[in-house]
Amino acid sequence: MSTHTSTPAPATATDERSSLLRLYLSRGVLALAWALAFAGAHEDVDAVAITLLVVYPLIDAVSSLVDHRATPSGSERRVMAFNGALSTLAALAIGVAGAGGVAPVLHVFGAWAVVSGAAQVFVGLRRRGPELGKQWPTLISGGLSFLVGITYNIQAAGADPSLDVLSVYATGGGVWFILQALLLGLKSRQLRARTT
């Protein structure tokens, strides 16, 4: 499936690929740093934990905005705008849910993971092609986000919900983002080699 309805000029495709590489690498590193910080700060749902919980979807919101601005017009650009708004609302909802303890936070985070994961799969499918590669890390990450979001809501309704799973979620997401960045870098080298 092609990324856009028309083939972009080579410079445009190169710029988009470079922008996405930087974005995915930064997003991955931030996710890993967040996971490390949250792993040591979530024993109690206190001000520090709630702040970190609010920050995580805000990172996604900012990333979606950067991605939106760097992406040529198309359906994936509209989905990035939607995801940015969704992640901002998720951050606000998590902040409110924090007053209710672990279960409400896990419910909100899980619902956000489901919808944002579906959006990520959609964007990954739209970006598959000769310029941006097959997008497997993005597709796998989005699919896993969708599935674990459902799991989090099931856990939240159980007898002993825990926020431990969120550090694992962020770590997995960070690894997939970094892997996608590395594959985009490889794709750039391959395309340069063909033109020299």
HUCOR-V916080 format. One record per pair of residues at least 12 apart in sequence whose ideal C-beta (glycine too) atoms are under 8 Angstrom apart, sorted by the first residue. I is the first residue (numbers start at 0). GAP is how many residues later the second one is. Records with the same first field share a line. If there is no record, write none. Layout:
I = GAP, GAP
//
This chain:
0 = 124, 125, 127, 128
1 = 127
2 = 71, 73, 123, 124, 125, 126, 128, 129
3 = 68, 69, 70
4 = 69
7 = 64, 123
11 = 60
12 = 118, 119
13 = 174, 177
14 = 55
15 = 54, 55, 56, 115, 116
16 = 114, 115, 167, 170, 171
17 = 170
18 = 47, 51
19 = 47, 50, 112, 161, 164
20 = 160, 163, 164, 167
21 = 159
22 = 40, 43, 44, 47
23 = 153, 154, 156, 157, 160
24 = 152, 153, 156
25 = 37
26 = 32, 33, 36, 147, 150
27 = 145, 146, 147, 148, 149, 150, 151, 152, 153
28 = 145, 149
29 = 29, 144
30 = 25, 28, 139, 140, 142, 143, 146
31 = 138, 139, 142, 143, 146
33 = 18, 21, 22, 25, 136, 140
34 = 132, 133, 135, 136, 139
35 = 131
36 = 15
37 = 14, 15, 18, 125, 128, 129, 132
38 = 128
41 = 121, 122, 124, 125
44 = 53, 56, 57, 60, 118
48 = 49, 114
49 = 44, 45, 48
52 = 41, 42, 45, 52, 56, 113
53 = 37, 38, 40, 41, 44
54 = 36
55 = 35, 110, 114
56 = 30, 31, 33, 34, 37, 55
57 = 29, 30, 33
59 = 23, 24, 27, 56
60 = 22, 23, 24, 26, 27, 30
61 = 22
63 = 16, 17, 19, 20, 23
64 = 15, 19
66 = 13
67 = 12, 13, 16
73 = 52
74 = 47, 51
75 = 46, 47, 50, 51
78 = 40, 43, 44, 47
79 = 39, 43
81 = 37
82 = 33, 36, 37
85 = 26, 29, 30, 33
86 = 25, 29
89 = 18, 19, 21, 22, 26
92 = 15, 19
93 = 14, 15, 18
101 = 54, 59, 60, 61
102 = 53, 54, 58
103 = 52
104 = 58
105 = 46, 47, 49, 50, 55, 57, 59
106 = 45, 46, 49, 50
108 = 40, 43, 57
109 = 38, 39, 40, 41, 42, 43, 45, 46
110 = 38, 42
111 = 37
112 = 32, 33, 35, 36, 39, 56
113 = 31, 32, 35, 36, 39
114 = 34
115 = 26, 29
116 = 24, 25, 26, 27, 28, 29, 30, 32
117 = 24, 28
118 = 23
119 = 18, 19, 21, 22, 25
120 = 17, 18, 21, 22, 25
121 = 20
122 = 15, 19
123 = 14, 15, 18
124 = 14
130 = 56, 60
131 = 52, 55
132 = 50, 51, 54
134 = 45
135 = 47
136 = 39, 40, 42, 43, 46
137 = 38, 42
139 = 36
140 = 31, 32, 35, 36, 39
143 = 28, 32
144 = 24, 28
147 = 17, 21
150 = 14
151 = 13
//
